Amino acid sequence: MIKLLPALVAALFAVGASVPAHAQLFGGDDTARRQVSELRDQVNGRLDTLQAAILLAKDVVNIVLLGE
């Protein structure tokens, strides 16, 4: 699972970088930009949660298997 983290971070970064372009697909209006911004914030929040969970899982594995 930890090996997938760099690929996940890269994918989410690519999605985040392309989000401003999506607003133009909706005609470039302020509502679409706000919705895209909110979606980006949600994705970033989920990424932060996922990263925290992976670090916690890594700590648990180290405690259980290695006694650290």
Secondary structure as UniProt FT lines:
FT   HELIX           2..4
FT   HELIX           5..25
FT   TURN            26..27
FT   HELIX           30..61
FT   HELIX           62..66
//
